Structure formats: C-alpha cells, structure tokens
Amino acid sequence: MEKKKKKGPLVRFLYFILKKIKKQPIIVNLNDNISEQSIFISNHSAANGPLTLSLYFPREFRPWGIYYMCQGYKSRWKYLYHIFYQQKLGWGKFKSFIIATLFAMISGVVYRAMEVIPSYTDGRLKNSIKLSIEHLEMKKSVLIFPENSDTGYHKVLKYYNPGFVFLAEQFFKKHSIDVPVYTVYFSKTDNALIIDKPQYIKDMIDQGMNKKEIAEKFRIRTNELGELLNNHLVQSRL
C-alpha cells in the first residue's frame, strides 16, 4: 500500500506538530490492497476519528465535514461552542467557551489542510455530492462520517445517514462504476482502527434494498467491526 503524497510545507509542519500530539494508532487492515478510487465510511468518535484518519490512514482521501466548520471564524466558533462541545459532547459552558475560542482560531487551517468537502443536511447536499464525484473522477477517495450525532457520539452506533449511498448511486449512474465502499471503525479507547473488505452499493440496490436499508446494513457492519477489533486486540495481548 502506498504512502501518502507529500503536502505543502505549511501543511507538513502542521501534520508534524499534530503527530507529536496524536499517537499513531494500531491499524488492522482486512485487505491486501485498497482501491485508489473508493468511498470510506467511518464512525466519528467525537473529534478523534477525523484527526486520526487524516494523520495516519494508509490511503489518501478527502473527508466530508459539517459546513459550519468550512466557513469563517464566527461560524466555526458558534458551531463548536453551542453544538459540538455542549450538545454533542455534553461539556459545560466555561470549558466549551475556552476550547471553542482556541480551536476556532486554528480549525480553518486544519480543515483546509484536510481538504474537507462541506456537508449539508438540506438541498445543498447536492454540492457535496458534486465535489465528491469530481474527486472520485480523478481516481481518488472520499471519506464520509454517516452517523447521526444529534444525541452525541456513541461507541455502539445508533443510526447512519444514507448520503454515502446516494453518492455511490449517483457515481454509478454517471460512469457505470460501482465504486467500492470500505467500512472503518476507530476505537479511541484502544487507539486502533480496522478497515473492512469492500462492499458494493449497486449490488445491494439490485437486491431490492433502498437507501435507508443499505445505510442500516453498513451501520450494523460498523458495530460488528468494533467487536472484531476488540477481539483482535484481546487475542494479540495474550
């Protein structure tokens, strides 16, 4: 499997600093090779999943990220303070204020370095799909975090939004390519992640499954991967 391509000097410096802070995870890969033109889906694990995968995942990708974080400082701060830290993580106002104020300052650089594709929950999702298709057309990969985090981030995932299914479906309609979808599970507790073998959306559609049913199938598989990863780590420690 190939190494990540070199980035610009500012981004390389940023990644160098982040790697000093964030330890490299254990990676369990169930594949011999991973397609360059792929869709990856993963649990979010609060802010831990996106950062860890961006730093250490063995394949290049562009991630989806909530559009608030792809806008100006004020938009990022409001999202971080009111929604991410208080609503999703359950932090108090004082801690949320301090961390939101600090992270909103550097998050613009971080998100640009990660080349985040803004994701939406309304009709503007078509823009996310369009950008993702353009990236896939360059035979590159996209990473999507489909879990619904309205009630926070859960170790056992509760619901998957079907945006990634729509993306795969639209890409097939345009190019007749059933792009592989790889499921990833990241464990913050163990600082480890597992990469599943690919599955194919068109095959599931041909079986009569709708978008919500397909998304649910992937959600169940993601939770299974969490258990599989845990068992693997337990066995490796014996």
Biotite code that builds the C-alpha atoms (Angstrom):
import biotite.structure as struc

atoms = struc.array([
    struc.Atom([0.000, 0.000, 0.000], chain_id="A", res_id=1, res_name="MET", atom_name="CA", element="C"),
    struc.Atom([1.301, 3.424, -0.964], chain_id="A", res_id=2, res_name="GLU", atom_name="CA", element="C"),
    struc.Atom([2.475, 6.165, 1.358], chain_id="A", res_id=3, res_name="LYS", atom_name="CA", element="C"),
    struc.Atom([0.618, 9.446, 1.483], chain_id="A", res_id=4, res_name="LYS", atom_name="CA", element="C"),
    struc.Atom([1.714, 12.012, -1.060], chain_id="A", res_id=5, res_name="LYS", atom_name="CA", element="C"),
    struc.Atom([3.739, 14.952, 0.188], chain_id="A", res_id=6, res_name="LYS", atom_name="CA", element="C"),
    struc.Atom([1.805, 18.104, 1.014], chain_id="A", res_id=7, res_name="LYS", atom_name="CA", element="C"),
    struc.Atom([2.894, 21.748, 1.076], chain_id="A", res_id=8, res_name="GLY", atom_name="CA", element="C"),
    struc.Atom([5.407, 22.955, 3.704], chain_id="A", res_id=9, res_name="PRO", atom_name="CA", element="C"),
    struc.Atom([2.800, 24.609, 5.953], chain_id="A", res_id=10, res_name="LEU", atom_name="CA", element="C"),
    struc.Atom([0.603, 21.514, 5.941], chain_id="A", res_id=11, res_name="VAL", atom_name="CA", element="C"),
    struc.Atom([3.585, 19.221, 6.524], chain_id="A", res_id=12, res_name="ARG", atom_name="CA", element="C"),
    struc.Atom([4.598, 21.347, 9.513], chain_id="A", res_id=13, res_name="PHE", atom_name="CA", element="C"),
    struc.Atom([1.046, 21.245, 10.886], chain_id="A", res_id=14, res_name="LEU", atom_name="CA", element="C"),
    struc.Atom([0.898, 17.472, 10.481], chain_id="A", res_id=15, res_name="TYR", atom_name="CA", element="C"),
    struc.Atom([4.335, 17.163, 12.125], chain_id="A", res_id=16, res_name="PHE", atom_name="CA", element="C"),
    struc.Atom([3.050, 19.014, 15.196], chain_id="A", res_id=17, res_name="ILE", atom_name="CA", element="C"),
    struc.Atom([-0.193, 17.029, 15.312], chain_id="A", res_id=18, res_name="LEU", atom_name="CA", element="C"),
    struc.Atom([1.671, 13.727, 15.089], chain_id="A", res_id=19, res_name="LYS", atom_name="CA", element="C"),
    struc.Atom([3.692, 14.766, 18.136], chain_id="A", res_id=20, res_name="LYS", atom_name="CA", element="C"),
    struc.Atom([0.401, 15.152, 19.984], chain_id="A", res_id=21, res_name="ILE", atom_name="CA", element="C"),
    struc.Atom([-1.586, 12.287, 18.478], chain_id="A", res_id=22, res_name="LYS", atom_name="CA", element="C"),
    struc.Atom([-0.021, 8.833, 18.752], chain_id="A", res_id=23, res_name="LYS", atom_name="CA", element="C"),
    struc.Atom([-0.102, 6.529, 15.723], chain_id="A", res_id=24, res_name="GLN", atom_name="CA", element="C"),
    struc.Atom([-2.945, 4.005, 16.040], chain_id="A", res_id=25, res_name="PRO", atom_name="CA", element="C"),
    struc.Atom([-2.868, 0.253, 15.616], chain_id="A", res_id=26, res_name="ILE", atom_name="CA", element="C"),
    struc.Atom([-4.263, -0.471, 12.139], chain_id="A", res_id=27, res_name="ILE", atom_name="CA", element="C"),
    struc.Atom([-5.971, -3.778, 11.355], chain_id="A", res_id=28, res_name="VAL", atom_name="CA", element="C"),
    struc.Atom([-6.475, -3.993, 7.595], chain_id="A", res_id=29, res_name="ASN", atom_name="CA", element="C"),
    struc.Atom([-8.576, -6.874, 6.264], chain_id="A", res_id=30, res_name="LEU", atom_name="CA", element="C"),
    struc.Atom([-7.450, -6.092, 2.691], chain_id="A", res_id=31, res_name="ASN", atom_name="CA", element="C"),
    struc.Atom([-4.332, -6.937, 0.697], chain_id="A", res_id=32, res_name="ASP", atom_name="CA", element="C"),
    struc.Atom([-4.897, -3.799, -1.367], chain_id="A", res_id=33, res_name="ASN", atom_name="CA", element="C"),
    struc.Atom([-7.286, -0.848, -1.226], chain_id="A", res_id=34, res_name="ILE", atom_name="CA", element="C"),
    struc.Atom([-8.639, 0.730, -4.392], chain_id="A", res_id=35, res_name="SER", atom_name="CA", element="C"),
    struc.Atom([-7.448, 4.274, -5.093], chain_id="A", res_id=36, res_name="GLU", atom_name="CA", element="C"),
    struc.Atom([-10.971, 5.218, -6.177], chain_id="A", res_id=37, res_name="GLN", atom_name="CA", element="C"),
    struc.Atom([-13.023, 4.431, -3.088], chain_id="A", res_id=38, res_name="SER", atom_name="CA", element="C"),
    struc.Atom([-15.578, 5.632, -0.593], chain_id="A", res_id=39, res_name="ILE", atom_name="CA", element="C"),
    struc.Atom([-14.609, 5.149, 3.057], chain_id="A", res_id=40, res_name="PHE", atom_name="CA", element="C"),
    struc.Atom([-17.189, 5.403, 5.824], chain_id="A", res_id=41, res_name="ILE", atom_name="CA", element="C"),
    struc.Atom([-16.257, 5.573, 9.487], chain_id="A", res_id=42, res_name="SER", atom_name="CA", element="C"),
    struc.Atom([-17.600, 6.271, 12.938], chain_id="A", res_id=43, res_name="ASN", atom_name="CA", element="C"),
    struc.Atom([-16.732, 9.732, 14.188], chain_id="A", res_id=44, res_name="HIS", atom_name="CA", element="C"),
    struc.Atom([-15.614, 9.058, 17.781], chain_id="A", res_id=45, res_name="SER", atom_name="CA", element="C"),
    struc.Atom([-16.081, 12.777, 18.549], chain_id="A", res_id=46, res_name="ALA", atom_name="CA", element="C"),
    struc.Atom([-13.101, 14.664, 17.082], chain_id="A", res_id=47, res_name="ALA", atom_name="CA", element="C"),
    struc.Atom([-10.787, 11.671, 17.372], chain_id="A", res_id=48, res_name="ASN", atom_name="CA", element="C"),
    struc.Atom([-11.753, 9.722, 14.275], chain_id="A", res_id=49, res_name="GLY", atom_name="CA", element="C"),
    struc.Atom([-11.343, 12.505, 11.681], chain_id="A", res_id=50, res_name="PRO", atom_name="CA", element="C"),
    struc.Atom([-7.999, 13.657, 13.081], chain_id="A", res_id=51, res_name="LEU", atom_name="CA", element="C"),
    struc.Atom([-6.533, 10.168, 13.442], chain_id="A", res_id=52, res_name="THR", atom_name="CA", element="C"),
    struc.Atom([-7.589, 9.051, 9.971], chain_id="A", res_id=53, res_name="LEU", atom_name="CA", element="C"),
    struc.Atom([-6.309, 12.256, 8.421], chain_id="A", res_id=54, res_name="SER", atom_name="CA", element="C"),
    struc.Atom([-2.895, 11.756, 10.007], chain_id="A", res_id=55, res_name="LEU", atom_name="CA", element="C"),
    struc.Atom([-2.396, 8.006, 9.741], chain_id="A", res_id=56, res_name="TYR", atom_name="CA", element="C"),
    struc.Atom([-4.854, 6.322, 7.359], chain_id="A", res_id=57, res_name="PHE", atom_name="CA", element="C"),
    struc.Atom([-2.948, 4.317, 4.715], chain_id="A", res_id=58, res_name="PRO", atom_name="CA", element="C"),
    struc.Atom([-4.820, 5.797, 1.750], chain_id="A", res_id=59, res_name="ARG", atom_name="CA", element="C"),
    struc.Atom([-5.284, 9.398, 0.590], chain_id="A", res_id=60, res_name="GLU", atom_name="CA", element="C"),
    struc.Atom([-8.820, 10.813, 0.831], chain_id="A", res_id=61, res_name="PHE", atom_name="CA", element="C"),
    struc.Atom([-10.886, 13.972, 1.073], chain_id="A", res_id=62, res_name="ARG", atom_name="CA", element="C"),
    struc.Atom([-13.243, 13.924, 4.069], chain_id="A", res_id=63, res_name="PRO", atom_name="CA", element="C"),
    struc.Atom([-16.730, 15.319, 4.426], chain_id="A", res_id=64, res_name="TRP", atom_name="CA", element="C"),
    struc.Atom([-17.169, 17.798, 7.286], chain_id="A", res_id=65, res_name="GLY", atom_name="CA", element="C"),
    struc.Atom([-20.094, 19.860, 8.550], chain_id="A", res_id=66, res_name="ILE", atom_name="CA", element="C"),
    struc.Atom([-20.304, 23.061, 6.503], chain_id="A", res_id=67, res_name="TYR", atom_name="CA", element="C"),
    struc.Atom([-20.174, 25.362, 9.548], chain_id="A", res_id=68, res_name="TYR", atom_name="CA", element="C"),
    struc.Atom([-16.544, 24.351, 10.018], chain_id="A", res_id=69, res_name="MET", atom_name="CA", element="C"),
    struc.Atom([-15.698, 25.247, 6.422], chain_id="A", res_id=70, res_name="CYS", atom_name="CA", element="C"),
    struc.Atom([-16.792, 28.867, 6.849], chain_id="A", res_id=71, res_name="GLN", atom_name="CA", element="C"),
    struc.Atom([-15.392, 31.862, 8.745], chain_id="A", res_id=72, res_name="GLY", atom_name="CA", element="C"),
    struc.Atom([-14.273, 32.137, 12.355], chain_id="A", res_id=73, res_name="TYR", atom_name="CA", element="C"),
    struc.Atom([-17.687, 33.245, 13.663], chain_id="A", res_id=74, res_name="LYS", atom_name="CA", element="C"),
    struc.Atom([-19.459, 30.287, 12.059], chain_id="A", res_id=75, res_name="SER", atom_name="CA", element="C"),
    struc.Atom([-16.866, 27.819, 13.357], chain_id="A", res_id=76, res_name="ARG", atom_name="CA", element="C"),
    struc.Atom([-16.981, 29.279, 16.871], chain_id="A", res_id=77, res_name="TRP", atom_name="CA", element="C"),
    struc.Atom([-20.785, 29.149, 17.083], chain_id="A", res_id=78, res_name="LYS", atom_name="CA", element="C"),
    struc.Atom([-20.876, 25.548, 15.916], chain_id="A", res_id=79, res_name="TYR", atom_name="CA", element="C"),
    struc.Atom([-18.108, 24.456, 18.249], chain_id="A", res_id=80, res_name="LEU", atom_name="CA", element="C"),
    struc.Atom([-19.442, 26.311, 21.291], chain_id="A", res_id=81, res_name="TYR", atom_name="CA", element="C"),
    struc.Atom([-23.187, 25.691, 21.005], chain_id="A", res_id=82, res_name="HIS", atom_name="CA", element="C"),
    struc.Atom([-23.423, 22.385, 19.164], chain_id="A", res_id=83, res_name="ILE", atom_name="CA", element="C"),
    struc.Atom([-20.232, 20.328, 19.176], chain_id="A", res_id=84, res_name="PHE", atom_name="CA", element="C"),
    struc.Atom([-18.925, 20.809, 22.702], chain_id="A", res_id=85, res_name="TYR", atom_name="CA", element="C"),
    struc.Atom([-22.169, 21.392, 24.626], chain_id="A", res_id=86, res_name="GLN", atom_name="CA", element="C"),
    struc.Atom([-24.837, 19.483, 22.701], chain_id="A", res_id=87, res_name="GLN", atom_name="CA", element="C"),
    struc.Atom([-22.798, 16.605, 21.314], chain_id="A", res_id=88, res_name="LYS", atom_name="CA", element="C"),
    struc.Atom([-20.068, 16.175, 23.935], chain_id="A", res_id=89, res_name="LEU", atom_name="CA", element="C"),
    struc.Atom([-22.016, 17.436, 26.946], chain_id="A", res_id=90, res_name="GLY", atom_name="CA", element="C"),
    struc.Atom([-19.368, 19.894, 28.157], chain_id="A", res_id=91, res_name="TRP", atom_name="CA", element="C"),
    struc.Atom([-20.126, 22.855, 30.410], chain_id="A", res_id=92, res_name="GLY", atom_name="CA", element="C"),
    struc.Atom([-20.306, 26.422, 29.081], chain_id="A", res_id=93, res_name="LYS", atom_name="CA", element="C"),
    struc.Atom([-16.984, 27.606, 30.500], chain_id="A", res_id=94, res_name="PHE", atom_name="CA", element="C"),
    struc.Atom([-14.916, 24.719, 29.123], chain_id="A", res_id=95, res_name="LYS", atom_name="CA", element="C"),
    struc.Atom([-16.778, 24.904, 25.821], chain_id="A", res_id=96, res_name="SER", atom_name="CA", element="C"),
    struc.Atom([-16.096, 28.633, 25.547], chain_id="A", res_id=97, res_name="PHE", atom_name="CA", element="C"),
    struc.Atom([-12.360, 28.276, 26.137], chain_id="A", res_id=98, res_name="ILE", atom_name="CA", element="C"),
    struc.Atom([-11.812, 25.330, 23.792], chain_id="A", res_id=99, res_name="ILE", atom_name="CA", element="C"),
    struc.Atom([-14.144, 26.671, 21.091], chain_id="A", res_id=100, res_name="ALA", atom_name="CA", element="C"),
    struc.Atom([-12.362, 30.025, 21.130], chain_id="A", res_id=101, res_name="THR", atom_name="CA", element="C"),
    struc.Atom([-8.960, 28.372, 20.777], chain_id="A", res_id=102, res_name="LEU", atom_name="CA", element="C"),
    struc.Atom([-9.868, 25.704, 18.219], chain_id="A", res_id=103, res_name="PHE", atom_name="CA", element="C"),
    struc.Atom([-11.902, 28.089, 16.077], chain_id="A", res_id=104, res_name="ALA", atom_name="CA", element="C"),
    struc.Atom([-8.656, 30.027, 15.571], chain_id="A", res_id=105, res_name="MET", atom_name="CA", element="C"),
    struc.Atom([-6.729, 27.120, 14.056], chain_id="A", res_id=106, res_name="ILE", atom_name="CA", element="C"),
    struc.Atom([-9.530, 24.972, 12.646], chain_id="A", res_id=107, res_name="SER", atom_name="CA", element="C"),
    struc.Atom([-9.664, 26.944, 9.413], chain_id="A", res_id=108, res_name="GLY", atom_name="CA", element="C"),
    struc.Atom([-6.064, 25.936, 8.654], chain_id="A", res_id=109, res_name="VAL", atom_name="CA", element="C"),
    struc.Atom([-6.733, 22.356, 9.779], chain_id="A", res_id=110, res_name="VAL", atom_name="CA", element="C"),
    struc.Atom([-9.804, 21.978, 7.575], chain_id="A", res_id=111, res_name="TYR", atom_name="CA", element="C"),
    struc.Atom([-8.024, 23.462, 4.570], chain_id="A", res_id=112, res_name="ARG", atom_name="CA", element="C"),
    struc.Atom([-5.111, 21.083, 5.153], chain_id="A", res_id=113, res_name="ALA", atom_name="CA", element="C"),
    struc.Atom([-7.534, 18.153, 5.237], chain_id="A", res_id=114, res_name="MET", atom_name="CA", element="C"),
    struc.Atom([-9.248, 19.474, 2.053], chain_id="A", res_id=115, res_name="GLU", atom_name="CA", element="C"),
    struc.Atom([-12.636, 18.993, 3.711], chain_id="A", res_id=116, res_name="VAL", atom_name="CA", element="C"),
    struc.Atom([-15.721, 18.750, 1.492], chain_id="A", res_id=117, res_name="ILE", atom_name="CA", element="C"),
    struc.Atom([-18.539, 20.739, 3.189], chain_id="A", res_id=118, res_name="PRO", atom_name="CA", element="C"),
    struc.Atom([-21.523, 18.531, 4.026], chain_id="A", res_id=119, res_name="SER", atom_name="CA", element="C"),
    struc.Atom([-25.097, 19.723, 4.419], chain_id="A", res_id=120, res_name="TYR", atom_name="CA", element="C"),
    struc.Atom([-28.362, 18.401, 5.816], chain_id="A", res_id=121, res_name="THR", atom_name="CA", element="C"),
    struc.Atom([-30.579, 20.179, 3.277], chain_id="A", res_id=122, res_name="ASP", atom_name="CA", element="C"),
    struc.Atom([-30.787, 20.601, -0.505], chain_id="A", res_id=123, res_name="GLY", atom_name="CA", element="C"),
    struc.Atom([-27.219, 21.873, -0.607], chain_id="A", res_id=124, res_name="ARG", atom_name="CA", element="C"),
    struc.Atom([-26.104, 18.270, -0.153], chain_id="A", res_id=125, res_name="LEU", atom_name="CA", element="C"),
    struc.Atom([-26.045, 18.167, -3.952], chain_id="A", res_id=126, res_name="LYS", atom_name="CA", element="C"),
    struc.Atom([-22.915, 20.366, -3.758], chain_id="A", res_id=127, res_name="ASN", atom_name="CA", element="C"),
    struc.Atom([-21.217, 17.795, -1.516], chain_id="A", res_id=128, res_name="SER", atom_name="CA", element="C"),
    struc.Atom([-22.160, 15.059, -3.974], chain_id="A", res_id=129, res_name="ILE", atom_name="CA", element="C"),
    struc.Atom([-20.893, 17.094, -6.923], chain_id="A", res_id=130, res_name="LYS", atom_name="CA", element="C"),
    struc.Atom([-17.495, 17.776, -5.309], chain_id="A", res_id=131, res_name="LEU", atom_name="CA", element="C"),
    struc.Atom([-17.194, 14.152, -4.225], chain_id="A", res_id=132, res_name="SER", atom_name="CA", element="C"),
    struc.Atom([-17.948, 12.854, -7.718], chain_id="A", res_id=133, res_name="ILE", atom_name="CA", element="C"),
    struc.Atom([-15.326, 15.209, -9.163], chain_id="A", res_id=134, res_name="GLU", atom_name="CA", element="C"),
    struc.Atom([-12.785, 13.834, -6.697], chain_id="A", res_id=135, res_name="HIS", atom_name="CA", element="C"),
    struc.Atom([-13.707, 10.223, -7.480], chain_id="A", res_id=136, res_name="LEU", atom_name="CA", element="C"),
    struc.Atom([-13.396, 11.010, -11.176], chain_id="A", res_id=137, res_name="GLU", atom_name="CA", element="C"),
    struc.Atom([-9.726, 11.785, -10.526], chain_id="A", res_id=138, res_name="MET", atom_name="CA", element="C"),
    struc.Atom([-9.488, 8.195, -9.210], chain_id="A", res_id=139, res_name="LYS", atom_name="CA", element="C"),
    struc.Atom([-9.158, 9.394, -5.640], chain_id="A", res_id=140, res_name="LYS", atom_name="CA", element="C"),
    struc.Atom([-11.083, 8.572, -2.483], chain_id="A", res_id=141, res_name="SER", atom_name="CA", element="C"),
    struc.Atom([-13.661, 10.226, -0.244], chain_id="A", res_id=142, res_name="VAL", atom_name="CA", element="C"),
    struc.Atom([-14.213, 9.701, 3.493], chain_id="A", res_id=143, res_name="LEU", atom_name="CA", element="C"),
    struc.Atom([-17.683, 10.150, 4.989], chain_id="A", res_id=144, res_name="ILE", atom_name="CA", element="C"),
    struc.Atom([-18.843, 10.007, 8.625], chain_id="A", res_id=145, res_name="PHE", atom_name="CA", element="C"),
    struc.Atom([-22.504, 8.972, 8.237], chain_id="A", res_id=146, res_name="PRO", atom_name="CA", element="C"),
    struc.Atom([-23.538, 8.563, 11.875], chain_id="A", res_id=147, res_name="GLU", atom_name="CA", element="C"),
    struc.Atom([-26.274, 10.770, 13.282], chain_id="A", res_id=148, res_name="ASN", atom_name="CA", element="C"),
    struc.Atom([-24.711, 12.574, 16.243], chain_id="A", res_id=149, res_name="SER", atom_name="CA", element="C"),
    struc.Atom([-27.727, 14.614, 17.398], chain_id="A", res_id=150, res_name="ASP", atom_name="CA", element="C"),
    struc.Atom([-27.622, 12.799, 20.745], chain_id="A", res_id=151, res_name="THR", atom_name="CA", element="C"),
    struc.Atom([-23.833, 12.681, 20.883], chain_id="A", res_id=152, res_name="GLY", atom_name="CA", element="C"),
    struc.Atom([-21.253, 10.140, 19.758], chain_id="A", res_id=153, res_name="TYR", atom_name="CA", element="C"),
    struc.Atom([-21.833, 6.538, 20.764], chain_id="A", res_id=154, res_name="HIS", atom_name="CA", element="C"),
    struc.Atom([-19.476, 3.582, 20.913], chain_id="A", res_id=155, res_name="LYS", atom_name="CA", element="C"),
    struc.Atom([-22.288, 1.461, 19.515], chain_id="A", res_id=156, res_name="VAL", atom_name="CA", element="C"),
    struc.Atom([-23.660, 3.427, 16.572], chain_id="A", res_id=157, res_name="LEU", atom_name="CA", element="C"),
    struc.Atom([-27.392, 4.163, 16.509], chain_id="A", res_id=158, res_name="LYS", atom_name="CA", element="C"),
    struc.Atom([-28.177, 5.459, 13.010], chain_id="A", res_id=159, res_name="TYR", atom_name="CA", element="C"),
    struc.Atom([-26.437, 6.085, 9.685], chain_id="A", res_id=160, res_name="TYR", atom_name="CA", element="C"),
    struc.Atom([-27.482, 8.823, 7.286], chain_id="A", res_id=161, res_name="ASN", atom_name="CA", element="C"),
    struc.Atom([-27.635, 7.499, 3.689], chain_id="A", res_id=162, res_name="PRO", atom_name="CA", element="C"),
    struc.Atom([-25.682, 10.296, 1.960], chain_id="A", res_id=163, res_name="GLY", atom_name="CA", element="C"),
    struc.Atom([-22.820, 7.936, 1.097], chain_id="A", res_id=164, res_name="PHE", atom_name="CA", element="C"),
    struc.Atom([-25.304, 5.568, -0.542], chain_id="A", res_id=165, res_name="VAL", atom_name="CA", element="C"),
    struc.Atom([-26.623, 8.396, -2.697], chain_id="A", res_id=166, res_name="PHE", atom_name="CA", element="C"),
    struc.Atom([-23.064, 9.335, -3.681], chain_id="A", res_id=167, res_name="LEU", atom_name="CA", element="C"),
    struc.Atom([-22.229, 5.776, -4.805], chain_id="A", res_id=168, res_name="ALA", atom_name="CA", element="C"),
    struc.Atom([-25.539, 5.559, -6.668], chain_id="A", res_id=169, res_name="GLU", atom_name="CA", element="C"),
    struc.Atom([-25.002, 8.860, -8.494], chain_id="A", res_id=170, res_name="GLN", atom_name="CA", element="C"),
    struc.Atom([-21.432, 7.943, -9.418], chain_id="A", res_id=171, res_name="PHE", atom_name="CA", element="C"),
    struc.Atom([-22.656, 4.674, -10.913], chain_id="A", res_id=172, res_name="PHE", atom_name="CA", element="C"),
    struc.Atom([-25.371, 6.461, -12.902], chain_id="A", res_id=173, res_name="LYS", atom_name="CA", element="C"),
    struc.Atom([-22.767, 8.810, -14.375], chain_id="A", res_id=174, res_name="LYS", atom_name="CA", element="C"),
    struc.Atom([-19.897, 6.383, -15.002], chain_id="A", res_id=175, res_name="HIS", atom_name="CA", element="C"),
    struc.Atom([-21.306, 2.821, -14.662], chain_id="A", res_id=176, res_name="SER", atom_name="CA", element="C"),
    struc.Atom([-18.674, 2.176, -11.969], chain_id="A", res_id=177, res_name="ILE", atom_name="CA", element="C"),
    struc.Atom([-19.775, 0.508, -8.742], chain_id="A", res_id=178, res_name="ASP", atom_name="CA", element="C"),
    struc.Atom([-17.182, 2.226, -6.568], chain_id="A", res_id=179, res_name="VAL", atom_name="CA", element="C"),
    struc.Atom([-16.059, 0.095, -3.581], chain_id="A", res_id=180, res_name="PRO", atom_name="CA", element="C"),
    struc.Atom([-17.183, 1.199, -0.124], chain_id="A", res_id=181, res_name="VAL", atom_name="CA", element="C"),
    struc.Atom([-14.865, 0.343, 2.768], chain_id="A", res_id=182, res_name="TYR", atom_name="CA", element="C"),
    struc.Atom([-16.211, 0.434, 6.310], chain_id="A", res_id=183, res_name="THR", atom_name="CA", element="C"),
    struc.Atom([-13.848, 1.660, 9.041], chain_id="A", res_id=184, res_name="VAL", atom_name="CA", element="C"),
    struc.Atom([-14.221, 1.514, 12.809], chain_id="A", res_id=185, res_name="TYR", atom_name="CA", element="C"),
    struc.Atom([-11.996, 3.609, 15.084], chain_id="A", res_id=186, res_name="PHE", atom_name="CA", element="C"),
    struc.Atom([-11.655, 2.946, 18.818], chain_id="A", res_id=187, res_name="SER", atom_name="CA", element="C"),
    struc.Atom([-10.465, 5.939, 20.815], chain_id="A", res_id=188, res_name="LYS", atom_name="CA", element="C"),
    struc.Atom([-10.053, 3.780, 23.928], chain_id="A", res_id=189, res_name="THR", atom_name="CA", element="C"),
    struc.Atom([-7.615, 1.422, 22.208], chain_id="A", res_id=190, res_name="ASP", atom_name="CA", element="C"),
    struc.Atom([-6.264, 3.960, 19.710], chain_id="A", res_id=191, res_name="ASN", atom_name="CA", element="C"),
    struc.Atom([-6.869, 1.383, 16.996], chain_id="A", res_id=192, res_name="ALA", atom_name="CA", element="C"),
    struc.Atom([-8.834, 1.143, 13.763], chain_id="A", res_id=193, res_name="LEU", atom_name="CA", element="C"),
    struc.Atom([-9.982, -1.642, 11.482], chain_id="A", res_id=194, res_name="ILE", atom_name="CA", element="C"),
    struc.Atom([-10.605, -1.461, 7.720], chain_id="A", res_id=195, res_name="ILE", atom_name="CA", element="C"),
    struc.Atom([-13.196, -3.868, 6.326], chain_id="A", res_id=196, res_name="ASP", atom_name="CA", element="C"),
    struc.Atom([-13.218, -5.540, 2.924], chain_id="A", res_id=197, res_name="LYS", atom_name="CA", element="C"),
    struc.Atom([-15.151, -3.558, 0.268], chain_id="A", res_id=198, res_name="PRO", atom_name="CA", element="C"),
    struc.Atom([-18.880, -3.751, -0.297], chain_id="A", res_id=199, res_name="GLN", atom_name="CA", element="C"),
    struc.Atom([-20.763, -2.534, -3.361], chain_id="A", res_id=200, res_name="TYR", atom_name="CA", element="C"),
    struc.Atom([-23.872, -0.364, -3.305], chain_id="A", res_id=201, res_name="ILE", atom_name="CA", element="C"),
    struc.Atom([-25.122, -1.304, -6.799], chain_id="A", res_id=202, res_name="LYS", atom_name="CA", element="C"),
    struc.Atom([-25.211, -4.966, -5.771], chain_id="A", res_id=203, res_name="ASP", atom_name="CA", element="C"),
    struc.Atom([-27.445, -4.085, -2.829], chain_id="A", res_id=204, res_name="MET", atom_name="CA", element="C"),
    struc.Atom([-29.742, -1.927, -4.954], chain_id="A", res_id=205, res_name="ILE", atom_name="CA", element="C"),
    struc.Atom([-30.085, -4.813, -7.412], chain_id="A", res_id=206, res_name="ASP", atom_name="CA", element="C"),
    struc.Atom([-31.171, -6.967, -4.480], chain_id="A", res_id=207, res_name="GLN", atom_name="CA", element="C"),
    struc.Atom([-34.081, -4.561, -3.915], chain_id="A", res_id=208, res_name="GLY", atom_name="CA", element="C"),
    struc.Atom([-32.674, -2.669, -0.927], chain_id="A", res_id=209, res_name="MET", atom_name="CA", element="C"),
    struc.Atom([-33.464, 1.046, -0.569], chain_id="A", res_id=210, res_name="ASN", atom_name="CA", element="C"),
    struc.Atom([-31.050, 3.730, 0.653], chain_id="A", res_id=211, res_name="LYS", atom_name="CA", element="C"),
    struc.Atom([-32.082, 3.543, 4.307], chain_id="A", res_id=212, res_name="LYS", atom_name="CA", element="C"),
    struc.Atom([-31.824, -0.236, 4.344], chain_id="A", res_id=213, res_name="GLU", atom_name="CA", element="C"),
    struc.Atom([-28.362, -0.087, 2.793], chain_id="A", res_id=214, res_name="ILE", atom_name="CA", element="C"),
    struc.Atom([-27.212, 2.545, 5.296], chain_id="A", res_id=215, res_name="ALA", atom_name="CA", element="C"),
    struc.Atom([-28.558, 0.358, 8.117], chain_id="A", res_id=216, res_name="GLU", atom_name="CA", element="C"),
    struc.Atom([-26.637, -2.644, 6.771], chain_id="A", res_id=217, res_name="LYS", atom_name="CA", element="C"),
    struc.Atom([-23.426, -0.612, 6.890], chain_id="A", res_id=218, res_name="PHE", atom_name="CA", element="C"),
    struc.Atom([-24.232, 0.672, 10.408], chain_id="A", res_id=219, res_name="ARG", atom_name="CA", element="C"),
    struc.Atom([-24.638, -2.885, 11.662], chain_id="A", res_id=220, res_name="ILE", atom_name="CA", element="C"),
    struc.Atom([-21.390, -3.898, 9.982], chain_id="A", res_id=221, res_name="ARG", atom_name="CA", element="C"),
    struc.Atom([-19.564, -0.967, 11.574], chain_id="A", res_id=222, res_name="THR", atom_name="CA", element="C"),
    struc.Atom([-20.651, -2.115, 15.027], chain_id="A", res_id=223, res_name="ASN", atom_name="CA", element="C"),
    struc.Atom([-19.571, -5.661, 14.152], chain_id="A", res_id=224, res_name="GLU", atom_name="CA", element="C"),
    struc.Atom([-16.156, -4.306, 13.193], chain_id="A", res_id=225, res_name="LEU", atom_name="CA", element="C"),
    struc.Atom([-15.903, -2.660, 16.609], chain_id="A", res_id=226, res_name="GLY", atom_name="CA", element="C"),
    struc.Atom([-16.386, -6.062, 18.226], chain_id="A", res_id=227, res_name="GLU", atom_name="CA", element="C"),
    struc.Atom([-13.995, -7.712, 15.757], chain_id="A", res_id=228, res_name="LEU", atom_name="CA", element="C"),
    struc.Atom([-11.340, -5.099, 16.515], chain_id="A", res_id=229, res_name="LEU", atom_name="CA", element="C"),
    struc.Atom([-11.748, -5.582, 20.246], chain_id="A", res_id=230, res_name="ASN", atom_name="CA", element="C"),
    struc.Atom([-11.404, -9.373, 19.904], chain_id="A", res_id=231, res_name="ASN", atom_name="CA", element="C"),
    struc.Atom([-8.312, -8.959, 17.732], chain_id="A", res_id=232, res_name="HIS", atom_name="CA", element="C"),
    struc.Atom([-6.666, -6.685, 20.299], chain_id="A", res_id=233, res_name="LEU", atom_name="CA", element="C"),
    struc.Atom([-7.525, -9.043, 23.165], chain_id="A", res_id=234, res_name="VAL", atom_name="CA", element="C"),
    struc.Atom([-6.015, -12.010, 21.280], chain_id="A", res_id=235, res_name="GLN", atom_name="CA", element="C"),
    struc.Atom([-2.884, -10.039, 20.387], chain_id="A", res_id=236, res_name="SER", atom_name="CA", element="C"),
    struc.Atom([-2.280, -9.285, 24.071], chain_id="A", res_id=237, res_name="ARG", atom_name="CA", element="C"),
    struc.Atom([-2.492, -12.929, 25.185], chain_id="A", res_id=238, res_name="LEU", atom_name="CA", element="C"),
])
